[in-house]
């Protein structure tokens, strides 16, 4: 992950080197050559995903003339990606984002014993119906079950106690939901079971400087733009237990006239959701050297 960018662009290598230094760990070696089982541990995966995103941004700046103040109306990030968005916009330093995401991953993993929580994706359902299913599962006495991600395109993720999520899957299938799929995650993210992690992040964030971003952040919790550092700090804490309102965030930006969403980092999942949420918009993934060339063709000035 990120190896091709690092191999071709000095600006990307500089990002990976800085993240390694900030963490006191050769995370880039794990990303490029290590075991997937170790990389997918959330304490490693969170800063690693951020590093790839910021490496892509660095290459766009160095090779394609990207200037966020001039070229972007907003920044946004899905869950941990919100830290990447803030770092890209100069609100957090790269080192701060890496350290905070390492702490976030550790706190989330520690909040709930392994196996006690679960998450599931429902495909072909809208948010209101998913909330009803989660509420019914929780009312059964099986434990917490809440909507974690409203991803758009008929995709909603629920999170909570393992028994409650299993019950939600049963209810969803009985109601004719197209697909109800358990997710291979190590903890039940974005639900009230993560409250210990939220408290840990409140303590951690108090020790890091947050500046006003160069362009507004469309926050997961609000699905609306914010620029005030104190509000951003509060929202990053609330985000740990709150629903990621991605569909609404994308719809807000599209409603403000955004027609191109550039996805910086590993994978193309968010770009794939663009058309399902904003039919007049385009998603452009940028995570490989080839993607950089496509961006230059489409966007460079």
Residue pairs with C-beta under 8 A, 6 or more apart in sequence:
1 31
1 32
1 39
1 48
1 52
1 266
2 12
2 16
2 28
2 31
2 32
2 48
2 51
2 52
2 55
2 266
3 31
3 32
3 33
4 288
4 289
5 12
5 52
5 55
5 56
5 59
5 287
5 288
5 289
6 12
6 13
6 16
6 28
6 32
6 55
8 289
9 55
9 58
9 59
9 62
9 63
9 289
9 292
10 62
11 55
11 58
11 59
11 61
11 62
11 63
12 55
12 56
12 58
12 59
14 58
15 51
15 54
15 55
15 58
15 94
16 27
16 28
16 31
16 51
16 55
17 28
18 94
18 95
18 98
19 27
19 28
19 47
19 50
19 51
19 54
19 94
19 95
19 98
20 26
20 27
20 28
21 95
22 94
22 95
22 98
22 99
23 47
23 98
23 99
23 102
27 44
27 47
27 48
27 51
28 51
30 38
30 39
30 44
30 48
31 39
31 48
31 51
31 52
38 44
39 45
39 48
40 186
41 105
41 109
41 186
42 105
42 108
42 109
42 186
42 187
43 102
43 105
43 106
43 109
44 105
45 105
46 80
46 101
46 102
46 104
46 105
47 97
47 98
47 101
47 102
47 105
49 80
49 81
49 84
49 265
49 266
50 80
50 81
50 83
50 84
50 87
50 97
50 98
50 101
51 98
52 265
52 266
52 287
53 77
53 81
53 84
53 88
53 264
53 265
53 266
54 84
54 87
54 88
54 94
54 97
54 264
56 264
56 265
56 286
56 287
56 291
56 292
57 66
57 88
57 264
59 292
60 66
60 262
60 264
60 286
60 292
60 295
61 67
63 292
63 296
64 292
64 295
64 296
64 299
64 300
65 300
65 301
66 299
68 75
68 88
68 89
68 90
68 214
68 215
69 214
69 215
71 299
71 301
72 215
73 215
73 216
73 253
73 256
73 257
73 258
74 215
74 216
74 217
74 218
74 225
74 253
74 256
74 258
75 85
75 86
75 88
75 89
75 213
75 215
75 216
75 217
75 218
76 82
76 85
76 217
76 218
76 219
76 220
76 249
76 250
76 253
77 83
77 84
77 85
77 86
77 220
78 149
78 151
78 220
78 244
78 246
78 270
79 149
79 189
79 190
79 220
79 239
79 244
80 101
80 104
81 265
82 217
82 219
82 220
82 236
82 239
83 92
83 97
83 100
83 101
83 104
83 236
84 97
84 264
84 265
85 213
85 217
86 92
86 97
86 210
86 213
86 217
86 232
87 93
87 94
87 96
87 97
88 264
89 213
89 214
89 215
89 217
90 211
90 213
90 214
91 210
91 211
91 212
91 213
91 214
91 217
91 229
91 232
92 100
92 208
92 209
92 210
92 211
93 209
96 208
96 209
99 208
100 201
100 204
100 205
100 208
103 200
103 201
103 204
104 197
104 201
104 204
104 240
107 196
107 197
107 200
107 201
107 204
107 240
108 187
108 189
108 194
108 197
108 240
109 186
109 187
110 196
110 197
110 200
111 187
111 193
111 194
111 195
111 196
111 197
112 187
112 188
112 193
112 194
114 186
114 187
115 162
116 161
116 162
117 159
117 160
117 161
117 162
117 165
117 187
117 188
117 191
117 193
118 159
118 160
118 161
118 162
118 165
118 166
118 182
118 183
118 185
118 188
119 148
119 157
119 158
119 159
119 165
119 182
119 183
119 185
119 188
119 189
120 157
120 158
120 165
120 168
120 169
120 172
120 180
120 181
120 182
120 183
121 155
121 156
121 157
121 179
121 180
121 181
121 183
122 130
122 133
122 155
122 156
122 157
122 158
122 172
122 177
122 179
122 180
122 181
123 154
123 155
123 177
123 178
123 179
123 180
123 181
124 154
124 177
124 178
124 179
125 133
125 154
125 156
125 172
125 177
125 178
126 154
126 156
127 147
127 150
127 156
127 247
129 175
129 177
130 147
130 150
130 156
130 158
131 147
133 158
133 168
133 171
133 172
133 175
133 177
134 145
134 146
134 147
134 158
134 160
134 168
135 145
136 168
136 171
137 145
137 158
137 160
137 164
137 165
137 167
137 168
137 171
138 144
138 145
138 146
138 160
138 164
140 164
140 167
142 161
142 163
142 164
142 166
142 167
143 160
143 161
143 162
143 163
143 164
144 160
144 161
144 164
144 188
144 191
144 192
144 193
145 158
145 159
145 160
145 161
145 164
145 165
145 167
145 168
145 191
146 158
146 159
146 160
146 190
146 191
146 192
146 243
147 156
147 157
147 158
147 159
147 243
148 157
148 158
148 159
148 188
148 189
148 190
148 191
148 243
148 244
149 155
149 156
149 157
149 190
149 243
149 244
149 246
150 156
150 243
150 244
150 245
150 246
150 247
150 248
151 157
151 244
151 246
151 247
151 273
152 246
152 247
152 250
152 251
152 273
152 276
152 277
153 247
153 273
153 276
153 277
154 178
154 276
155 273
157 183
157 190
158 165
158 168
159 165
159 188
159 189
159 190
159 191
159 193
160 168
160 188
160 191
160 193
161 188
161 193
165 182
165 188
166 182
168 180
169 180
169 182
172 180
173 180
187 194
188 194
190 239
190 240
190 241
190 242
190 243
190 244
191 241
192 241
194 240
194 241
195 240
195 241
197 240
197 241
198 237
198 238
198 240
198 241
201 236
201 237
201 240
202 237
205 233
205 236
205 237
206 233
210 229
210 232
210 233
211 229
212 227
212 228
212 229
213 227
213 232
216 225
216 226
216 227
217 225
217 226
217 227
217 232
218 224
218 225
218 226
218 249
218 252
218 253
219 225
219 226
219 232
219 235
219 239
219 249
220 235
220 239
220 242
220 243
220 244
220 245
220 246
220 249
221 235
221 238
221 239
221 242
221 243
221 245
222 235
222 245
223 245
223 248
223 249
223 251
223 252
224 252
225 252
226 232
226 235
246 270
246 273
247 277
250 261
250 273
250 274
250 277
250 278
251 277
251 278
253 261
253 278
254 277
254 278
254 280
254 281
258 278
258 281
259 280
259 281
259 282
260 281
260 282
260 284
260 298
260 299
261 270
261 271
261 274
261 278
261 281
261 282
261 283
261 284
262 284
262 286
262 295
262 299
263 270
263 271
263 283
263 284
263 285
263 286
263 287
264 286
264 287
265 286
265 287
266 287
267 285
267 287
268 283
268 285
268 287
270 283
270 285
271 283
271 284
271 285
272 283
273 283
274 281
274 282
274 283
275 281
275 282
275 283
284 291
284 294
284 295
284 298
284 299
285 291
286 292
286 294
286 295
